[in-house]
Amino acid sequence: MEQDKKDYCVYILSCFDDSLYTGITCHLDRRLSDPKAGRGSQWTRKRRPVELVFSLGDLGYHSAWEVERYIKTLTRTRKEALIARDPKMLSLIERRVQQILPR
């Protein structure tokens, strides 16, 4: 099944208005080019240009979806720590992924 493949990634975009957009995709290059071409989510189309500031790949669909959901609950300060690759934040994300993986 397509969703079980480990080719999904979670990403964070920094938008022109200084907002952060979190999403998942299995085609990161295309997802990054969509806002430039006026496609993609309504959020990023209205806040161009966007810049990729964080990505975490090699996830299955369910894991990527859960990590995206978790990142969306973080405060901006914690998201910025994740973007800066703070070891504590990366550890939290890693533990989250481990909790999701089938045993």
Sequence and secondary structure as in RCSB ss.txt:
>XXXX:A:sequence
MEQDKKDYCVYILSCFDDSLYTGITCHLDRRLSDPKAGRGSQWTRKRRPVELVFSLGDLGYHSAWEVERYIKTLT
RTRKEALIARDPKMLSLIERRVQQILPR
>XXXX:A:secstr
 GGGSS EEEEEEEETTS EEEEEES HHHHHHHHHTT S HHHHTT SEEEEEEEEEE HHHHHHHHHHHHHS 
HHHHHHHHTT HHHHHHHHHHHHHHS  
